[in-house]
Amino acid sequence: MTVSEVSGRGKQKGIPVQWRVGEYRVDLLPKLKIELVVLDEDVPLVIEAIVGAARTGETGDGKIFILPVEGVVRVRTGDRDENAV
Protein backbone atom coordinates (compact mmCIF):
# COMPACT_ATOMS: atom_id res chain seq x y z
CA MET A 1 0.00 0.00 0.00
CA THR A 2 1.23 3.49 -0.86
CA VAL A 3 -0.44 6.69 0.36
CA SER A 4 0.48 9.98 -1.35
CA GLU A 5 -0.59 13.56 -0.74
CA VAL A 6 -1.54 14.95 -4.15
CA SER A 7 -3.44 17.86 -5.70
CA GLY A 8 -6.31 17.42 -8.08
CA ARG A 9 -9.64 18.60 -9.34
CA GLY A 10 -12.88 16.76 -9.93
CA LYS A 11 -16.52 17.70 -10.16
CA GLN A 12 -16.19 20.10 -7.23
CA LYS A 13 -14.20 22.42 -9.56
CA GLY A 14 -12.19 24.06 -6.82
CA ILE A 15 -13.25 26.29 -3.97
CA PRO A 16 -13.60 30.07 -3.64
CA VAL A 17 -11.17 31.65 -1.18
CA GLN A 18 -11.46 35.17 0.24
CA TRP A 19 -8.22 37.14 0.47
CA ARG A 20 -7.35 40.77 1.13
CA VAL A 21 -7.40 41.72 -2.55
CA GLY A 22 -10.63 39.88 -3.23
CA GLU A 23 -11.95 36.44 -3.95
CA TYR A 24 -10.16 33.87 -6.07
CA ARG A 25 -10.68 30.20 -6.87
CA VAL A 26 -8.32 27.40 -5.88
CA ASP A 27 -8.68 24.87 -8.71
CA LEU A 28 -6.34 22.18 -7.41
CA LEU A 29 -7.44 20.79 -4.08
CA PRO A 30 -5.40 18.65 -1.69
CA LYS A 31 -6.29 14.96 -1.95
CA LEU A 32 -5.00 11.57 -0.86
CA LYS A 33 -4.05 8.94 -3.40
CA ILE A 34 -4.02 5.37 -2.12
CA GLU A 35 -2.49 2.64 -4.27
CA LEU A 36 -3.03 -1.02 -3.42
CA VAL A 37 -2.08 -4.22 -5.17
CA VAL A 38 -4.33 -7.10 -4.14
CA LEU A 39 -5.23 -10.55 -5.40
CA ASP A 40 -8.09 -10.65 -7.91
CA GLU A 41 -10.32 -12.53 -5.49
CA ASP A 42 -9.81 -9.82 -2.81
CA VAL A 43 -10.85 -6.89 -5.05
CA PRO A 44 -14.56 -6.90 -4.06
CA LEU A 45 -13.71 -7.01 -0.33
CA VAL A 46 -11.18 -4.18 -0.66
CA ILE A 47 -13.65 -2.03 -2.61
CA GLU A 48 -16.32 -2.62 0.03
CA ALA A 49 -13.90 -1.68 2.82
CA ILE A 50 -12.74 1.52 1.10
CA VAL A 51 -16.25 2.67 0.18
CA GLY A 52 -17.52 1.88 3.67
CA ALA A 53 -14.76 3.94 5.29
CA ALA A 54 -14.57 6.82 2.81
CA ARG A 55 -18.15 7.52 1.67
CA THR A 56 -19.64 10.74 3.03
CA GLY A 57 -22.25 11.17 0.32
CA GLU A 58 -20.72 14.50 -0.67
CA THR A 59 -18.94 15.55 -3.84
CA GLY A 60 -15.25 14.75 -3.54
CA ASP A 61 -15.53 11.31 -1.94
CA GLY A 62 -13.23 10.04 -4.68
CA LYS A 63 -13.05 7.21 -7.18
CA ILE A 64 -11.60 3.72 -7.25
CA PHE A 65 -9.75 2.69 -10.40
CA ILE A 66 -9.19 -1.04 -10.93
CA LEU A 67 -6.21 -1.93 -13.12
CA PRO A 68 -4.43 -5.20 -13.89
CA VAL A 69 -0.88 -5.70 -12.62
CA GLU A 70 1.19 -7.33 -15.37
CA GLY A 71 4.00 -8.51 -13.15
CA VAL A 72 6.48 -7.63 -10.42
CA VAL A 73 10.23 -6.95 -10.50
CA ARG A 74 12.06 -6.71 -7.18
CA VAL A 75 14.54 -3.86 -7.75
CA ARG A 76 17.09 -5.05 -5.17
CA THR A 77 17.52 -8.52 -6.68
CA GLY A 78 16.07 -8.23 -10.19
CA ASP A 79 13.79 -11.19 -9.43
CA ARG A 80 10.67 -11.35 -11.57
CA ASP A 81 7.42 -12.99 -10.61
CA GLU A 82 4.53 -12.65 -13.00
CA ASN A 83 2.07 -13.93 -10.38
CA ALA A 84 3.29 -12.17 -7.22
CA VAL A 85 1.38 -9.45 -5.51
Residue frames relative to the residue before (quaternion, step in Angstrom):
aa qw qx qy qz dx dy dz
M 1.0000 0.0000 0.0000 0.0000 0.00 0.00 0.00
T 0.0547 -0.7668 0.6394 0.0166 3.55 -1.06 0.86
V 0.1007 -0.7723 0.6258 0.0423 3.57 -0.93 0.94
S 0.0344 -0.8069 0.5890 -0.0289 3.57 -0.77 1.10
E 0.3391 -0.6797 0.6038 0.2418 3.54 -1.15 0.66
V 0.0247 0.8110 -0.5782 0.0859 3.56 -0.61 1.20
S 0.3409 -0.6843 0.5885 0.2630 3.56 -1.36 0.01
G 0.1321 0.8024 -0.5723 0.1055 3.55 -1.01 0.74
R 0.2533 -0.7423 0.6017 0.1508 3.49 -1.38 0.00
G 0.0450 -0.7913 0.6098 0.0023 3.54 -0.92 0.90
K 0.8268 -0.1863 0.1532 0.5081 3.55 -1.06 -0.75
Q 0.6011 0.5849 -0.3721 0.3977 3.60 1.12 -0.51
K 0.2479 -0.8409 0.4594 0.1429 3.61 1.32 -0.21
G 0.7280 -0.4403 0.2514 0.4614 3.58 0.90 0.81
I 0.3302 -0.7253 0.5674 0.2074 3.53 -1.33 0.01
P 0.4436 -0.6672 0.5159 0.3031 3.60 -1.08 0.64
V 0.0987 -0.7849 0.6110 0.0306 3.57 -1.00 0.87
Q 0.3035 -0.7478 0.5652 0.1713 3.57 -0.91 0.94
W 0.0083 0.7862 -0.6165 0.0425 3.55 -0.88 1.00
R 0.7386 -0.4295 0.2628 0.4484 3.59 -1.20 0.24
V 0.7461 0.4041 -0.2246 0.4791 3.58 0.90 -0.89
G 0.7542 -0.3310 0.1995 0.5309 3.58 1.22 0.05
E 0.6314 -0.5288 0.4078 0.3942 3.51 -1.31 -0.26
Y 0.0219 0.7731 -0.6339 -0.0005 3.55 -1.11 0.71
R 0.4323 -0.7066 0.5088 0.2342 3.56 -1.25 0.39
V 0.2557 -0.7303 0.6158 0.1482 3.55 -0.95 0.95
D 0.2347 -0.8252 0.5024 0.1075 3.58 -0.32 1.27
L 0.7344 0.3295 -0.2163 0.5526 3.59 1.05 -0.67
L 0.1475 -0.8118 0.5639 0.0358 3.52 -0.63 1.19
P 0.5359 -0.6123 0.4564 0.3600 3.60 -1.08 0.59
K 0.0147 0.7901 -0.6101 0.0579 3.55 -0.98 0.93
L 0.3554 -0.6781 0.5845 0.2688 3.53 -1.34 0.15
K 0.1495 -0.7516 0.6366 0.0862 3.54 -1.06 0.83
I 0.0787 -0.7916 0.6059 0.0031 3.55 -0.72 1.13
E 0.0844 -0.7920 0.6044 0.0167 3.55 -0.77 1.09
L 0.0142 -0.7924 0.6082 -0.0441 3.54 -0.84 1.08
V 0.1346 -0.7310 0.6573 0.1249 3.54 -1.18 0.59
V 0.0585 0.8079 -0.5779 0.0991 3.56 -0.58 1.19
L 0.6153 -0.5255 0.4308 0.3997 3.55 -1.27 0.31
D 0.6464 -0.5494 0.3680 0.3807 3.57 -1.11 0.72
E 0.6961 0.4892 -0.2878 0.4396 3.57 0.88 -0.90
D 0.6641 0.5007 -0.3033 0.4650 3.62 1.23 -0.35
V 0.4406 0.7312 -0.4419 0.2754 3.61 1.23 -0.30
P 0.6871 0.4739 -0.3255 0.4443 3.68 0.70 -0.87
L 0.6528 0.5112 -0.3191 0.4591 3.61 0.99 -0.76
V 0.6531 0.5078 -0.3104 0.4682 3.57 1.00 -0.84
I 0.6305 0.5225 -0.3321 0.4681 3.60 0.97 -0.83
E 0.6583 0.5158 -0.3060 0.4548 3.58 0.88 -0.94
A 0.6610 0.5076 -0.3052 0.4608 3.59 0.96 -0.85
I 0.6717 0.4947 -0.3020 0.4614 3.59 0.90 -0.91
V 0.6732 0.4876 -0.2998 0.4681 3.59 0.84 -0.97
G 0.6562 0.5247 -0.3147 0.4417 3.59 0.94 -0.82
A 0.7163 0.4380 -0.2446 0.4851 3.58 1.05 -0.75
A 0.7796 0.4043 -0.1835 0.4417 3.59 0.98 -0.81
R 0.5856 0.6176 -0.3790 0.3632 3.61 1.11 -0.50
T 0.0783 -0.7742 0.6274 0.0280 3.53 -0.91 1.05
G 0.4693 -0.6652 0.4465 0.3713 3.56 1.23 -0.47
E 0.6201 0.5336 -0.3299 0.4711 3.56 1.32 0.01
T 0.6229 -0.5012 0.4362 0.4128 3.54 -1.29 0.35
G 0.7392 0.3960 -0.2888 0.4619 3.57 -0.94 0.85
D 0.4021 0.7226 -0.4751 0.3008 3.59 1.25 0.11
G 0.5388 -0.6526 0.3821 0.3712 3.59 1.16 -0.45
K 0.3324 -0.7052 0.5913 0.2061 3.51 -1.41 -0.09
I 0.2620 -0.7172 0.6195 0.1822 3.52 -1.29 0.45
F 0.1383 -0.7716 0.6180 0.0598 3.57 -0.79 1.06
I 0.1629 -0.7871 0.5905 0.0726 3.58 -0.85 0.95
L 0.0226 0.8128 -0.5754 0.0879 3.55 -0.56 1.23
P 0.4681 -0.6516 0.4986 0.3281 3.60 -1.10 0.53
V 0.2776 -0.7072 0.6196 0.1973 3.55 -1.22 0.58
E 0.3699 -0.7798 0.4719 0.1798 3.56 -0.54 1.22
G 0.7672 -0.2312 0.1845 0.5691 3.56 1.06 -0.68
V 0.3471 -0.7196 0.5667 0.2015 3.53 -1.36 0.02
V 0.0546 -0.7577 0.6489 0.0425 3.58 -1.07 0.79
R 0.2863 -0.7397 0.5836 0.1740 3.58 -0.71 1.06
V 0.4275 -0.7461 0.4527 0.2360 3.58 -0.45 1.24
R 0.6527 0.5512 -0.3219 0.4081 3.60 0.85 -0.94
T 0.8165 0.2549 -0.1064 0.5070 3.59 0.86 -0.95
G 0.4269 -0.6950 0.4713 0.3355 3.59 1.16 -0.49
D 0.4054 0.7224 -0.4709 0.3034 3.59 1.29 0.02
R 0.1688 -0.7696 0.6102 0.0835 3.53 -1.09 0.82
D 0.0451 0.7723 -0.6328 0.0328 3.53 -1.06 0.78
E 0.3113 -0.7943 0.4981 0.1551 3.54 -0.31 1.24
N 0.7477 0.3917 -0.2167 0.4904 3.61 1.17 -0.41
A 0.5315 0.6560 -0.4037 0.3525 3.60 1.24 -0.08
V 0.2140 -0.7397 0.6222 0.1409 3.49 -1.19 0.61
